[in-house]
Amino acid sequence: MAMGAVVAGTLAVTGAAPAAAATPAQSGTAPISSFVGCASLTGNSNGRATVKNICSSNIHATVSVDWAWDPDCKAIAPGRTVTFTWDSTYGRAEYAYDC
């Protein structure tokens, strides 16, 4: 049996979570879940989110609303922000990402 399997089995029995399972935050003020690549989620409410391009080149980005549907990608110039809207019954965005 591999050492990783032994550790995972031991952790499952004791109910402990391995430290490696935690996702470290990137440096800066935003948690890792709020941006992927150059797209940074800067505002978020039910049915509305704002995304800022934090890089120095043009990007296309959107937000993740749920696993089956996300708003269409929009072009964002460096340092600029765009707003995405959707039916508020879908809730809030989970994060922004480049597309």
Secondary structure, DSSP 8 states (H G I E B T S, - for coil): --HHHHHHHHHHHHT---GGGS----SSSS-GGGEETTEEEEEEETTEEEEEE-SSS-EEEEEE-BTTB----EEE-TT-EEEEE--GGG----EEEE-
